[in-house]
Amino acid sequence: MVIQADYLIDERGQKKSVVLSVRDYLRLLEYLEDLEDTLDLKKAKESAKGFIDFARLKSQLKKQGRLH
């Protein structure tokens, strides 16, 4: 991902702020959300006690009347 950034500088030439286009800002937010989801999934896999496949889950939910 390439982000085009401009900088606002102070009177001594020190970078003080970053200016992004709305498009780049939204892309950056989406990237961070995806990264957070990936880390959450990794944590869930590491702490999970067991998984069942989707077909079995679907069958159980139908038997419980929670899925039609």
C-alpha positions in Angstrom: 0.0 0.0 0.0 1.4 3.4 -1.0 0.2 6.4 1.0 1.0 9.8 -0.3 1.5 12.2 2.6 2.3 15.8 2.9 3.8 17.4 6.0 3.2 20.6 7.8 6.4 22.0 9.2 7.0 24.6 11.9 9.2 27.7 11.6 12.3 25.7 12.2 11.5 23.2 9.5 10.5 20.4 11.9 7.7 18.1 10.7 4.6 18.7 13.0 1.6 17.2 11.2 0.7 14.9 8.4 -1.8 15.6 5.7 -3.5 12.7 3.9 -6.1 12.6 1.2 -9.4 11.3 2.4 -9.0 8.3 0.1 -5.6 7.4 1.6 -7.0 8.0 5.1 -9.9 5.6 4.5 -7.5 3.0 3.0 -5.3 3.3 6.1 -8.3 2.8 8.4 -9.4 -0.2 6.4 -5.9 -1.7 6.6 -5.8 -1.2 10.4 -9.2 -2.8 10.8 -8.1 -5.8 8.7 -5.0 -6.1 10.8 -7.0 -6.0 14.0 -9.3 -8.7 12.7 -6.3 -10.8 11.8 -4.9 -10.5 15.3 -8.2 -11.2 16.9 -8.6 -14.4 14.8 -5.1 -15.5 15.7 -5.9 -15.0 19.4 -9.2 -16.9 19.1 -7.4 -19.8 17.4 -4.8 -20.0 20.1 -7.3 -20.0 22.9 -10.0 -22.2 21.3 -10.9 -25.4 22.9 -12.3 -27.0 19.8 -14.1 -26.3 16.6 -17.0 -27.9 14.7 -17.5 -27.7 11.0 -20.2 -25.4 9.6 -22.5 -28.3 8.5 -22.6 -29.7 12.0 -23.2 -26.2 13.5 -26.1 -25.6 11.0 -27.6 -28.9 11.9 -27.4 -28.2 15.7 -29.0 -24.8 15.2 -31.9 -26.2 13.2 -32.6 -28.8 15.9 -32.6 -26.1 18.5 -35.1 -24.1 16.4 -32.6 -21.2 16.1 -32.2 -21.6 12.3 -34.8 -22.3 9.7 
